[in-house]
Amino acid sequence: MKRFFAGLLLLAATQLAAAEPGLKPSYSASMGSVTVGDQQLYRLSLRPDIPIGNWGVALDIELFIDSQGGLSKRGWDLGTSTKATDTFLRKLYYVRYGKPEDPTFVKVGALDQVTLGYGLIMDGYRNTLQYPGLKKTGLYFHRRDLGAMGLGLEGVINNFQDFQEGSALLGARVSAKATDRLEIGLTYVMDLDQYGGLVDGDGDGYPDAVDAFPGDKGRALDNDGDGVADALDSDDNNNGALDADPNSGLPPALITDLTNLSTNYGDAVFPVDRLVSRKRPFNKEQVGGDFFSILGFDAAYPLVQSSQLGLKLYGQMAMLIDNNDGLTPAEADSQGVEAGNRKAKGFGLAAPGLLLNMGPFRGQLEFRHFQKDFDSNYFDNLYELDRARLDVATGKAQSKDARLTRGETLTGVFGKAGTNLYGMVDASADYQYLTGADDPKQQVHASASLSGRLLEQIPRLRQAQAYYQKNNIGVYLDENGEKDAFFDPTPDTFYGYLLGLEVNSGVALCWDTRFLYRRTAVGKLERQKVMTIETVFTF
């Protein structure tokens, strides 16, 4: 069945390309080690990339091999309609119409660097952060310069599977020219359920990070870590006494009988546990979800427009729209979420702003003023991991909006600079510095990559890119109670690199390495490496 399915997809795409004369499909294959969850698997992949006029199709047909040498079911599970849909979507890397610079552009599949408007709400969003271990099939489209008013439409969906389950990230933007030069835009982005970002491989409601049996829907919890599910374990805390408490799962009559036996014969002879301490980890099926959205407006007026110089004056503002998800401590504990959830409120103003394009250089500078809980570029390239976080020590979940807790007025500047030096090097960096009653709010992002034009001049080098990001600088405390310095690692630090070296004609060795930081069960900050090392064949 696996070979048939892969062959069918490849045949269909090849026939589509053959129907359009003059097209030159390209094919590549890869093999190598990839990070999937907490394990390293061996991955074999075939990726045909086929242009069809204005269209383009790229498939990603893969097999995973586990540490025992057996074929993994990942990406080939047809057991349920949901898994069958996921199996099909994993084979599709993208389908596109047009190119990003065209008036009409549509892309279904992998999304990178999606920005709506001037970036106050969504900036650099991507759904490929955990690729290839976790694939998401999203949608992005834009249609520009419609009619006399120059109407523009943009839209984004992070993942069709999330949408099917009612937890998708959706964004839309409408823009128009109010006059010949004045441009206005309206942007709205909403996450139907931020807890949808917690991966639950077996669909039992317990995210993989707190599921002791992430591949078995019939088992989930193992309070004492002895390998026996709590539902089958008569001693959930492994203290040598039979569980006889109301949460043991035993019938009330049997609990009474066990308690009487212990009373009659004494705990030394027949010990029972009347009060067992168990973790109550987060379960999606026990929580009603956590909706969150941001609505924004922007206006821009070009001051200079020429082939060599562009200078635009703009302003943007946005406001938080959150549901009233406040919970009492008891409610939070019963649902497996962190206490302190509340309705996020506030707005942000970024005005005046200047956008500069001068030859190979581009720049952006704006004054910012934030009220209450507002934060800029909430939907960024780390959002798929930040939608909700899990404390692995307690099993409690916390959505991203629940971490917007400064509640103060912030004022400062944001600047961004970039260059594409004669098509050789593309580099950019941005920095935000806001001050208020508390410590300053800072963030920094930077990236650099070599273009194909320059790579042709460097023997053996076929790809080179590096990036670094850190949000909320100076907010986290280390083991000594001191706040993090500018480049100290925190849970809001993300960096990585891509490197490709040609080892023979048509054969390259590629490294794709990403680094993240997460708190362990004992509260220590631990670096997590998501790594793919593949040998890529192009033919």
C-alpha positions as CSV (number, residue, x, y, z in Angstrom):
1,M,0.0,0.0,0.0
2,K,2.8,2.4,0.9
3,R,4.6,2.0,-2.5
4,F,1.3,2.2,-4.4
5,F,0.3,5.5,-2.7
6,A,3.7,7.0,-3.3
7,G,3.8,5.9,-6.9
8,L,0.3,7.2,-7.5
9,L,1.1,10.7,-6.2
10,L,4.4,10.8,-8.2
11,L,2.7,9.6,-11.4
12,A,-0.1,12.1,-11.1
13,A,2.3,15.1,-10.7
14,T,4.5,13.9,-13.6
15,Q,1.5,13.6,-15.9
16,L,0.4,17.1,-15.0
17,A,3.8,18.4,-16.0
18,A,3.9,16.4,-19.2
19,A,0.6,18.1,-20.3
20,E,2.4,21.5,-20.5
21,P,5.2,21.5,-23.1
22,G,8.6,23.0,-22.3
23,L,8.4,22.5,-18.6
24,K,11.3,21.0,-16.8
25,P,10.4,19.1,-13.5
26,S,13.2,18.6,-11.0
27,Y,13.5,15.7,-8.7
28,S,15.5,15.3,-5.5
29,A,15.9,12.6,-3.0
30,S,17.3,12.6,0.5
31,M,18.3,10.3,3.3
32,G,19.4,11.1,6.8
33,S,18.7,11.5,10.5
34,V,15.9,13.8,11.7
35,T,14.5,14.8,15.1
36,V,10.9,13.7,15.7
37,G,9.7,14.5,19.2
38,D,12.5,13.3,21.5
39,Q,13.8,10.7,19.2
40,Q,16.1,10.5,16.2
41,L,14.7,8.6,13.2
42,Y,16.2,7.8,9.8
43,R,14.3,9.5,7.0
44,L,14.1,8.6,3.3
45,S,12.4,11.2,1.1
46,L,11.6,11.8,-2.6
47,R,10.6,15.3,-3.6
48,P,9.5,16.1,-7.1
49,D,9.2,19.8,-7.8
50,I,7.1,20.3,-10.9
51,P,6.2,23.7,-12.6
52,I,2.9,23.7,-14.5
53,G,2.6,27.1,-16.2
54,N,1.8,29.6,-13.5
55,W,1.3,26.6,-11.1
56,G,3.9,24.7,-9.1
57,V,3.6,21.4,-7.2
58,A,6.1,20.0,-4.8
59,L,5.6,16.6,-3.2
60,D,7.4,15.1,-0.2
61,I,7.1,11.3,-0.2
62,E,8.9,9.9,2.8
63,L,9.6,6.8,4.9
64,F,10.8,6.8,8.5
65,I,13.0,4.0,10.0
66,D,13.2,3.6,13.7
67,S,16.2,2.7,15.8
68,Q,15.4,-1.0,15.5
69,G,15.5,-0.8,11.7
70,G,11.7,-1.2,11.3
71,L,9.5,1.1,9.2
72,S,7.5,3.6,11.2
73,K,3.8,4.2,10.6
74,R,4.4,8.0,10.7
75,G,2.8,9.4,7.6
76,W,1.3,6.1,6.5
77,D,-1.5,5.5,9.0
78,L,-4.9,5.1,7.4
79,G,-6.6,3.8,10.6
80,T,-9.1,6.8,10.9
81,S,-10.3,9.5,8.6
82,T,-8.2,12.1,10.5
83,K,-5.1,9.9,10.2
84,A,-5.9,9.2,6.5
85,T,-6.2,13.0,5.8
86,D,-2.9,13.6,7.6
87,T,-1.3,10.8,5.6
88,F,-2.3,12.5,2.4
89,L,-1.3,16.0,3.5
90,R,2.1,14.9,4.6
91,K,2.9,14.0,0.9
92,L,2.1,17.5,-0.2
93,Y,4.9,20.0,0.5
94,Y,3.2,22.8,-1.4
95,V,1.0,23.7,-4.3
96,R,1.3,27.3,-5.5
97,Y,-0.2,29.6,-8.1
98,G,2.0,32.5,-9.2
99,K,5.0,33.9,-7.3
100,P,5.1,36.0,-4.1
101,E,5.8,39.2,-6.0
102,D,2.9,38.7,-8.4
103,P,-0.5,40.5,-8.0
104,T,-2.1,37.1,-7.5
105,F,-0.4,34.4,-5.4
106,V,-1.8,31.3,-3.7
107,K,0.2,28.7,-1.7
108,V,-1.1,25.6,0.0
109,G,1.3,23.6,2.2
110,A,4.5,24.8,4.0
111,L,4.4,28.5,4.9
112,D,7.4,30.7,5.8
113,Q,7.8,34.4,6.6
114,V,4.1,35.4,6.5
115,T,3.6,39.1,7.5
116,L,0.3,40.9,7.4
117,G,0.5,44.7,7.0
118,Y,3.4,46.3,8.7
119,G,3.9,43.5,11.2
120,L,2.5,44.8,14.4
121,I,0.1,41.8,14.7
122,M,1.7,39.0,12.5
123,D,5.3,39.2,11.5
124,G,7.4,36.4,10.1
125,Y,4.9,33.6,11.0
126,R,5.8,30.1,9.8
127,N,4.2,26.7,10.2
128,T,7.4,24.8,9.4
129,L,9.2,25.2,12.7
130,Q,9.0,21.5,13.5
131,Y,9.3,20.1,10.0
132,P,9.9,17.3,9.0
133,G,8.9,15.6,12.3
134,L,5.6,17.6,12.4
135,K,4.2,18.7,9.1
136,K,1.4,21.3,8.8
137,T,-0.5,22.1,5.6
138,G,-1.6,25.7,5.6
139,L,-2.9,28.3,3.2
140,Y,-1.7,31.8,2.2
141,F,-3.0,34.0,-0.6
142,H,-3.0,37.6,-1.7
143,R,-4.7,39.5,-4.5
144,R,-3.5,43.0,-5.0
145,D,-4.6,46.2,-6.9
146,L,-8.2,45.2,-7.6
147,G,-10.3,47.9,-9.2
148,A,-10.0,51.7,-9.1
149,M,-9.4,51.7,-5.3
150,G,-6.5,49.3,-5.5
151,L,-8.2,46.8,-3.3
152,G,-6.0,44.1,-1.7
153,L,-7.0,40.9,0.0
154,E,-4.7,38.6,2.0
155,G,-5.5,35.5,4.0
156,V,-3.7,32.8,6.0
157,I,-4.7,29.5,7.7
158,N,-1.9,27.8,9.7
159,N,-3.0,24.1,9.3
160,F,-6.0,22.4,7.7
161,Q,-5.9,19.7,10.3
162,D,-6.1,22.2,13.1
163,F,-9.1,23.8,11.3
164,Q,-10.8,20.4,11.1
165,E,-10.4,20.1,14.9
166,G,-11.6,23.6,15.6
167,S,-8.3,25.1,16.7
168,A,-6.8,26.8,13.7
169,L,-5.0,30.1,13.4
170,L,-6.8,32.3,10.9
171,G,-5.7,35.7,9.6
172,A,-7.2,38.2,7.0
173,R,-6.3,41.6,5.7
174,V,-8.2,44.1,3.5
175,S,-6.4,47.1,2.1
176,A,-7.4,49.9,-0.3
177,K,-6.4,53.4,-1.5
178,A,-8.6,56.0,0.2
179,T,-7.0,58.6,-2.2
180,D,-4.5,58.4,-5.0
181,R,-1.7,58.1,-2.4
182,L,-3.2,57.3,1.0
183,E,-3.4,53.6,1.7
184,I,-5.4,52.1,4.5
185,G,-5.6,48.5,5.8
186,L,-7.6,46.4,8.3
187,T,-6.1,43.2,9.8
188,Y,-7.7,40.6,12.0
189,V,-6.0,37.5,13.3
190,M,-7.6,34.9,15.6
191,D,-6.6,31.7,17.1
192,L,-9.7,29.6,17.7
193,D,-8.0,27.6,20.4
194,Q,-4.4,28.3,21.5
195,Y,-4.3,24.8,23.1
196,G,-4.3,23.4,19.6
197,G,-0.6,24.0,19.5
198,L,-0.1,21.1,22.0
199,V,0.8,18.0,20.0
200,D,-1.3,14.9,20.8
201,G,-0.2,12.1,18.6
202,D,-2.6,9.4,19.7
203,G,-5.7,11.7,20.1
204,D,-6.5,10.8,23.7
205,G,-6.6,14.4,24.8
206,Y,-3.3,14.3,26.7
207,P,-0.5,16.1,24.9
208,D,2.6,14.0,24.1
209,A,4.7,15.9,26.6
210,V,2.6,14.7,29.6
211,D,1.4,11.4,28.0
212,A,3.3,8.4,29.4
213,F,2.1,6.4,26.4
214,P,2.0,8.9,23.5
215,G,1.4,6.1,20.9
216,D,-1.4,4.3,22.7
217,K,-4.8,6.0,22.9
218,G,-6.0,3.5,25.5
219,R,-3.4,4.6,28.1
220,A,-2.0,8.0,29.1
221,L,-1.2,8.5,32.8
222,D,1.5,6.8,34.9
223,N,1.8,8.8,38.1
224,D,4.8,6.9,39.5
225,G,6.5,6.2,36.2
226,D,6.7,2.4,36.7
227,G,5.4,1.6,33.2
228,V,1.9,0.6,34.4
229,A,-0.9,2.9,33.5
230,D,-2.7,4.4,36.5
231,A,-6.0,2.8,35.4
232,L,-4.3,-0.6,35.8
233,D,-2.0,0.3,38.7
234,S,-3.3,-0.5,42.2
235,D,-0.5,1.7,43.7
236,D,-0.3,4.9,41.7
237,N,2.4,6.5,43.9
238,N,4.4,3.4,44.4
239,N,4.5,3.6,48.2
240,G,3.6,0.0,48.9
241,A,0.0,0.7,49.9
242,L,-3.2,-0.1,47.9
243,D,-4.9,2.9,46.6
244,A,-8.3,3.4,48.3
245,D,-9.1,7.0,47.7
246,P,-12.0,8.5,45.7
247,N,-9.8,9.1,42.6
248,S,-8.5,5.5,42.5
249,G,-11.2,4.4,40.0
250,L,-12.5,1.7,42.3
251,P,-16.2,1.3,43.1
252,P,-17.2,3.1,46.4
253,A,-18.2,-0.2,47.9
254,L,-14.8,-1.8,47.3
255,I,-13.0,1.3,48.7
256,T,-15.1,0.9,51.9
257,D,-14.2,-2.8,52.1
258,L,-10.5,-2.1,51.7
259,T,-10.6,0.6,54.3
260,N,-12.4,-1.7,56.8
261,L,-9.8,-4.4,56.2
262,S,-7.0,-1.9,56.9
263,T,-8.8,-0.7,60.1
264,N,-9.4,-4.3,61.3
265,Y,-5.9,-5.6,60.7
266,G,-3.9,-2.4,60.9
267,D,-1.8,-0.6,58.3
268,A,1.2,-2.7,59.0
269,V,-0.7,-5.9,57.9
270,F,-3.0,-4.5,55.2
271,P,-1.8,-1.0,54.2
272,V,-4.1,1.2,52.1
273,D,-3.6,4.7,50.9
274,R,-6.7,6.9,51.6
275,L,-5.2,10.1,50.1
276,V,-3.0,9.6,47.0
277,S,-1.1,12.6,45.6
278,R,-1.5,12.4,41.8
279,K,-0.7,14.9,39.0
280,R,-3.6,16.3,37.1
281,P,-2.1,17.0,33.7
282,F,-3.8,19.0,31.0
283,N,-6.3,17.2,28.9
284,K,-7.8,18.9,25.8
285,E,-11.1,17.1,26.2
286,Q,-11.6,18.6,29.7
287,V,-11.0,22.2,28.6
288,G,-13.3,24.4,26.5
289,G,-10.4,25.9,24.6
290,D,-8.8,29.3,24.7
291,F,-9.8,31.8,22.0
292,F,-7.6,34.9,21.3
293,S,-7.5,37.5,18.6
294,I,-6.1,40.9,17.6
295,L,-7.8,43.5,15.4
296,G,-5.7,46.2,13.8
297,F,-5.8,49.2,11.5
298,D,-3.0,50.9,9.5
299,A,-2.6,53.9,7.1
300,A,0.4,54.8,4.9
301,Y,1.3,57.7,2.7
302,P,4.3,57.5,0.3
303,L,6.5,60.5,0.5
304,V,8.9,59.6,-2.2
305,Q,8.4,57.0,-5.0
306,S,11.1,56.3,-7.6
307,S,13.1,53.3,-8.9
308,Q,16.0,54.2,-6.6
309,L,14.3,55.6,-3.5
310,G,11.1,54.9,-1.7
311,L,10.1,56.6,1.6
312,K,6.7,55.9,3.2
313,L,5.1,57.5,6.3
314,Y,2.8,55.1,8.1
315,G,1.0,54.4,11.3
316,Q,-0.6,51.3,12.8
317,M,-2.7,50.4,15.8
318,A,-4.2,47.2,17.2
319,M,-6.3,46.0,20.1
320,L,-6.5,42.7,21.9
321,I,-9.8,40.8,21.8
322,D,-9.8,37.9,24.3
323,N,-12.5,35.7,25.8
324,N,-13.1,35.8,29.5
325,D,-11.1,32.7,30.4
326,G,-10.5,33.5,34.1
327,L,-10.5,30.4,36.4
328,T,-10.5,30.0,40.1
329,P,-7.5,28.0,41.5
330,A,-9.7,24.9,42.0
331,E,-11.1,25.2,38.4
332,A,-7.6,25.6,37.0
333,D,-6.3,22.6,38.9
334,S,-9.2,20.4,37.8
335,Q,-8.6,21.3,34.2
336,G,-4.9,21.0,34.3
337,V,-4.1,24.6,33.4
338,E,-1.9,27.1,35.2
339,A,-3.8,29.3,37.7
340,G,-4.0,33.0,36.8
341,N,-5.7,32.8,33.4
342,R,-7.6,36.0,32.8
343,K,-9.0,38.2,30.0
344,A,-6.1,40.0,28.3
345,K,-6.8,43.7,27.6
346,G,-4.9,46.5,25.9
347,F,-3.9,48.2,22.7
348,G,-0.8,49.1,20.8
349,L,0.1,52.2,18.7
350,A,3.0,52.3,16.3
351,A,3.1,55.8,14.9
352,P,4.7,57.7,13.3
353,G,6.7,55.1,11.3
354,L,9.0,55.4,8.3
355,L,9.7,52.7,5.8
356,L,12.8,53.2,3.5
357,N,13.8,51.4,0.4
358,M,17.0,52.7,-1.2
359,G,18.7,50.4,-3.7
360,P,19.8,47.3,-1.9
361,F,19.1,48.8,1.5
362,R,15.8,48.8,3.4
363,G,14.9,50.2,6.8
364,Q,12.0,50.7,9.2
365,L,11.7,53.0,12.2
366,E,8.7,53.6,14.4
367,F,7.6,55.0,17.7
368,R,5.6,52.6,19.8
369,H,3.2,53.0,22.7
370,F,1.6,50.0,24.3
371,Q,-1.2,49.9,27.0
372,K,-1.9,47.2,29.6
373,D,-1.1,43.7,28.2
374,F,-0.5,44.5,24.5
375,D,2.6,43.0,22.9
376,S,3.9,43.4,19.3
377,N,4.1,40.7,16.6
378,Y,2.2,38.3,18.8
379,F,1.9,35.9,15.9
380,D,5.6,35.4,15.0
381,N,7.8,32.6,13.7
382,L,7.8,30.9,17.1
383,Y,4.0,31.0,17.6
384,E,3.3,27.4,16.8
385,L,5.4,26.5,19.8
386,D,4.3,29.4,22.0
387,R,0.5,29.1,21.4
388,A,0.5,27.1,24.7
389,R,3.3,25.7,26.9
390,L,3.4,22.8,29.2
391,D,5.1,22.6,32.6
392,V,6.5,19.0,32.4
393,A,6.9,19.0,36.2
394,T,3.2,19.6,37.0
395,G,1.6,18.8,33.6
396,K,-0.1,22.2,33.7
397,A,-0.7,24.1,30.4
398,Q,-0.6,27.8,29.9
399,S,-1.7,29.7,26.8
400,K,0.3,32.5,25.4
401,D,-2.2,35.2,26.2
402,A,-2.0,34.2,29.9
403,R,1.6,35.2,29.9
404,L,0.8,38.8,28.9
405,T,0.9,40.1,32.4
406,R,2.9,43.3,32.5
407,G,-0.2,45.5,32.7
408,E,1.6,48.8,32.3
409,T,2.1,51.6,29.8
410,L,5.2,51.1,27.6
411,T,6.8,53.6,25.3
412,G,9.8,53.4,23.0
413,V,11.1,52.6,19.6
414,F,11.4,49.8,17.1
415,G,14.0,49.7,14.3
416,K,14.7,47.3,11.5
417,A,17.5,47.3,8.9
418,G,18.3,45.0,6.1
419,T,20.2,44.7,2.9
420,N,20.4,42.6,-0.3
421,L,23.9,43.4,-1.4
422,Y,23.8,43.1,-5.2
423,G,21.9,39.8,-4.9
424,M,24.8,38.3,-2.9
425,V,23.9,38.5,0.8
426,D,20.5,39.0,2.3
427,A,20.7,40.1,5.9
428,S,18.3,41.8,8.4
429,A,18.1,42.7,12.0
430,D,15.5,44.4,14.2
431,Y,15.4,45.7,17.8
432,Q,12.7,46.9,20.1
433,Y,13.3,49.0,23.3
434,L,10.3,50.1,25.4
435,T,10.3,51.6,28.8
436,G,7.6,51.7,31.5
437,A,7.2,51.5,35.3
438,D,9.0,48.1,35.3
439,D,12.2,46.9,33.5
440,P,12.5,47.8,29.8
441,K,10.9,45.5,27.3
442,Q,13.4,44.4,24.7
443,Q,13.6,42.0,21.8
444,V,16.1,41.3,19.0
445,H,15.9,39.3,15.8
446,A,18.6,38.8,13.2
447,S,19.2,36.6,10.1
448,A,21.6,36.3,7.2
449,S,21.9,34.1,4.2
450,L,24.0,33.8,1.1
451,S,22.3,33.9,-2.3
452,G,22.6,31.4,-5.1
453,R,24.6,33.9,-7.1
454,L,27.3,34.1,-4.4
455,L,27.2,30.4,-3.6
456,E,28.2,29.7,-7.2
457,Q,31.5,31.5,-6.5
458,I,32.3,29.4,-3.4
459,P,33.4,25.8,-4.1
460,R,31.3,23.1,-2.6
461,L,29.0,25.5,-0.6
462,R,25.4,25.2,-1.8
463,Q,23.4,26.7,1.1
464,A,24.3,29.0,4.1
465,Q,21.9,30.7,6.4
466,A,21.9,31.6,10.1
467,Y,19.3,33.3,12.4
468,Y,18.8,34.3,16.0
469,Q,15.8,35.6,18.0
470,K,15.1,36.5,21.5
471,N,12.0,38.1,23.0
472,N,11.3,39.4,26.5
473,I,14.9,40.2,27.2
474,G,15.6,40.7,31.0
475,V,12.3,39.1,32.1
476,Y,13.5,35.6,33.2
477,L,15.3,34.7,36.5
478,D,18.2,32.3,36.6
479,E,19.0,29.8,39.4
480,N,20.6,32.6,41.4
481,G,17.5,34.9,41.1
482,E,19.2,37.2,38.6
483,K,17.5,38.4,35.4
484,D,18.8,37.2,32.1
485,A,21.3,39.3,30.2
486,F,21.0,40.3,26.5
487,F,22.2,37.0,25.0
488,D,21.5,34.6,27.9
489,P,19.3,31.7,26.8
490,T,15.7,31.7,27.9
491,P,12.5,30.0,26.8
492,D,12.1,32.9,24.4
493,T,15.4,32.2,22.6
494,F,15.5,30.6,19.2
495,Y,18.4,30.2,16.8
496,G,19.8,27.9,14.2
497,Y,21.5,27.5,10.8
498,L,21.2,25.7,7.5
499,L,24.3,24.5,5.7
500,G,24.7,22.6,2.5
501,L,27.9,21.2,1.1
502,E,28.3,19.5,-2.3
503,V,30.1,16.2,-2.0
504,N,29.7,15.2,-5.7
505,S,27.9,16.3,-8.8
506,G,24.2,16.3,-7.9
507,V,24.9,15.2,-4.3
508,A,24.9,17.5,-1.3
509,L,25.1,17.0,2.4
510,C,22.7,19.3,4.3
511,W,22.4,20.3,7.9
512,D,19.3,22.0,9.2
513,T,19.7,22.6,13.0
514,R,17.4,24.6,15.3
515,F,17.9,25.3,19.0
516,L,15.1,26.0,21.5
517,Y,15.0,26.1,25.3
518,R,12.5,24.4,27.6
519,R,12.2,24.1,31.4
520,T,12.8,20.5,32.7
521,A,10.7,18.8,35.4
522,V,13.2,20.2,38.0
523,G,12.9,23.7,36.6
524,K,16.3,23.8,34.9
525,L,16.6,25.4,31.5
526,E,17.5,22.8,28.9
527,R,18.6,23.3,25.3
528,Q,16.6,21.3,22.8
529,K,18.1,20.6,19.4
530,V,15.9,19.9,16.4
531,M,18.3,18.5,13.8
532,T,18.1,17.1,10.3
533,I,21.2,15.8,8.5
534,E,20.4,14.6,5.0
535,T,22.2,13.6,1.9
536,V,20.3,15.2,-1.0
537,F,20.4,13.8,-4.5
538,T,19.3,16.1,-7.4
539,F,18.4,14.6,-10.7
